[in-house]
Amino acid sequence: MTIDFDDFMKVDIRVGQITKAEPFPEARKPAIKLWVDFGEKIGVKKSSAQITVHYKVGDLPGRKVMAVVNFPPRQIGPVMSEVLVLGVPDVDGEVVLLCPDKDVPIGGRMF
């Protein structure tokens, strides 16, 4: 399936920096609660991510990630997830976070 470029541009993908991470034992699948700062315009948003295989809670604050910031909020157990943090599967199907490989300012939009 192909889409028009205008459709792609409707998805607002931005770089954010994880400011806080906590275990999420209430989740049906192992997950971590994240607070991600997207800068002054968007602010700090919450998310839940199934990233427990490759990432430890204590190692996540300070890490920059890519996320969709314009999906509607979604209730995940007791957490209202406000953004979708992006990742890709490794060879075993476990999530590896998508991150910029250079230092970039938070809030920058992917293009």
Secondary structure, DSSP 8 states (H G I E B T S, - for coil): ----HHHHHTS-EEEEEEEEEEE-TTSSS--EEEEEE--TTT-EEEEEE--TTT--GGG-TT-EEEEE-SS--EEETTEEE-SEE-EEE-TTS-EEE---SS---TT-B--
